[in-house]
Amino acid sequence: MAYFEKFPLYFYNLNTDKNKKSDIVTNILARTKMIDSVINASLVYYTYDVRDGDTPETLASKYYDNPNRHWIILFANNIMDPIYDWPLSTRNFANYIDAKYGSYANASTTIHHYEKIITKTDSVTSTITVKNFQIDANTYANTAASTTETFNLKDGNTVRIVTTKNIVYAYDYEENLNESKRSIKIIDKAYVNQIENELMLLLEI
């Protein structure tokens, strides 16, 4: 089963010319709630870190013995664009950087954005929470390199909050974005037939 093969089709005019014949497009919004309920049940999937050379087809072949079941991997991870929603390989990432920024050097020196980082430490649990907030250049310039505040709570515990700032360069931003796509869900093969059958039922195939 191809990824979009079983999704409903409808007519849509992609051009401003009203006299032009409408195009037939796939209704990719026909996503089923059944898939969500199965996918989000932690007992039916495990996480996997995509490696260089991995594609939805190779993983489907490895885990489901059928490369045509690549749509299950895409669907499970809410991937609409198999090219850019999937982590790029080392070579493709380098080509992407060159195409977008001209070179690695340009990407490494081009400022993408500024950020303020707030690190909160709980004295009792030693839990550390880190939150990043994007800020503008002016706010960055007027923010101290580092500040620390300690708050004493009524129960005797303390919370320490450290605020720092950072410049995020284009290369680092793109690399972090690409790496964030690397951890995916692999549905246990025992549930694959159920997913296929229920999907066809819900789409009235």
C-alpha positions in Angstrom: 0.0 0.0 0.0 1.5 3.3 -1.1 1.4 6.1 1.6 -1.3 8.2 -0.1 -2.8 5.5 -2.3 -5.9 4.9 -0.1 -6.7 8.5 0.8 -9.7 10.1 -0.8 -9.3 12.3 -3.9 -11.1 15.6 -4.7 -11.1 18.3 -7.3 -9.3 21.5 -6.6 -8.3 24.4 -8.9 -4.6 25.1 -8.1 -4.7 28.2 -10.5 -6.4 31.5 -10.4 -7.8 30.9 -13.9 -11.4 29.8 -13.3 -11.7 28.4 -16.8 -8.9 25.9 -16.3 -9.9 22.4 -15.5 -9.6 21.5 -11.8 -6.8 19.2 -10.7 -7.3 15.9 -8.8 -5.5 16.1 -5.5 -5.2 13.8 -2.5 -7.1 14.8 0.6 -4.2 14.5 3.0 -6.4 15.9 5.8 -8.3 12.6 6.0 -6.2 11.5 8.9 -7.8 9.0 11.1 -8.2 9.2 14.9 -7.9 5.4 15.1 -4.2 5.7 14.1 -3.6 8.3 16.8 -5.1 6.1 19.5 -3.0 3.1 18.5 0.2 5.1 17.9 0.0 6.9 21.2 -0.4 3.7 23.2 3.2 3.3 24.4 3.0 -0.5 24.6 2.6 -0.9 20.8 5.7 1.0 19.7 9.3 1.6 20.5 11.6 4.5 19.6 14.3 4.3 17.0 17.1 6.7 16.1 17.3 7.1 12.3 20.8 6.4 11.0 22.6 7.5 7.8 21.1 5.5 4.9 17.9 4.7 6.7 14.8 5.4 4.7 11.1 4.7 5.5 11.3 1.9 2.8 14.4 0.2 4.3 13.0 0.3 7.8 9.7 -1.1 6.6 11.5 -3.9 4.9 13.6 -4.6 8.0 10.8 -4.4 10.6 7.7 -5.3 8.5 9.3 -7.5 5.8 7.7 -5.3 3.2 9.0 -1.9 1.9 5.5 -1.0 0.8 4.6 -0.6 4.4 6.8 2.5 4.7 3.5 4.5 4.9 3.0 3.1 8.4 6.3 4.6 9.6 5.4 7.9 8.0 1.9 7.9 9.4 3.1 6.9 12.9 5.4 9.9 13.0 3.0 12.4 11.3 5.4 12.8 8.4 3.7 14.6 5.5 6.9 15.2 3.5 9.1 12.1 3.3 12.0 14.2 2.1 12.3 17.1 4.5 10.3 15.8 7.4 12.8 12.8 7.5 16.3 13.5 8.9 18.7 14.2 6.1 21.8 12.0 5.7 25.2 13.6 6.3 25.7 14.1 2.5 22.2 15.5 1.9 22.5 17.8 4.9 25.7 19.2 3.6 24.2 19.7 0.2 21.2 21.4 1.8 23.4 23.8 3.8 25.4 24.7 0.7 22.2 25.3 -1.4 20.5 27.4 1.3 23.5 29.4 2.7 26.1 29.1 0.0 28.6 27.3 2.2 29.3 25.8 5.6 31.3 28.9 6.5 28.4 31.2 5.7 26.0 29.0 7.7 28.3 29.0 10.6 28.6 32.8 10.8 25.1 33.8 9.9 23.0 34.5 13.0 19.7 32.7 12.8 18.3 34.1 16.1 19.1 35.1 19.7 17.8 33.3 22.7 17.4 33.6 26.5 17.9 30.4 28.5 16.3 29.9 31.9 17.6 27.0 33.9 15.6 26.1 37.0 17.0 23.8 39.7 14.9 22.3 42.5 16.9 21.8 45.7 14.8 18.8 46.9 14.5 16.7 43.8 17.6 18.1 42.0 15.3 18.4 39.0 16.7 20.7 36.3 14.4 22.3 33.9 15.7 24.2 30.9 13.6 26.5 28.8 14.8 28.5 25.7 13.0 31.7 24.6 13.7 33.4 21.3 14.5 37.1 21.7 15.3 40.0 19.4 18.7 41.6 19.0 17.9 44.5 21.2 16.8 42.3 24.1 19.9 40.2 23.6 22.1 43.3 23.8 20.4 44.4 27.0 20.4 41.0 28.7 23.3 40.2 31.1 25.5 37.3 30.1 24.4 35.4 33.3 22.3 36.1 36.3 21.4 33.8 39.2 18.4 34.2 41.6 17.5 32.0 44.5 14.0 31.7 45.9 13.2 30.4 49.4 9.9 28.6 49.5 7.6 28.3 52.5 8.3 24.6 53.0 12.0 25.4 53.4 13.1 24.3 49.9 14.9 26.5 47.5 14.7 27.0 43.8 17.6 28.5 41.9 17.1 30.2 38.5 20.0 30.9 36.2 19.4 33.1 33.2 21.9 33.1 30.3 21.8 34.2 26.7 23.0 32.7 23.5 23.5 33.4 19.8 22.2 30.6 17.5 23.9 30.4 14.2 22.2 29.1 11.1 24.3 25.9 10.9 23.6 25.0 14.5 19.9 25.8 14.1 19.6 23.6 11.0 21.6 20.8 12.5 19.5 20.8 15.7 16.4 20.8 13.6 17.6 17.9 11.5 18.6 15.9 14.6 15.3 16.5 16.3 13.7 14.4 13.5 16.0 11.5 14.2 14.0 9.8 17.0 10.9 8.1 15.5 8.3 5.6 16.5 8.3 2.1 15.1 5.0 0.3 15.6 5.3 -3.2 16.7 4.8 -5.5 13.7 2.1 -7.4 15.7 -0.2 -4.4 15.2 0.5 -3.7 11.5 -2.4 -5.8 10.1 -4.8 -4.2 12.5 -3.7 -0.7 11.5 -4.0 -1.5 7.8 -7.4 -3.1 8.2 -8.9 -0.4 10.4 -7.5 2.4 8.2 -9.2 0.9 5.1 -12.4 0.5 7.2 -12.3 4.2 8.3 -11.6 5.4 4.9 -14.4 3.2 3.6 -12.2 1.4 1.1 
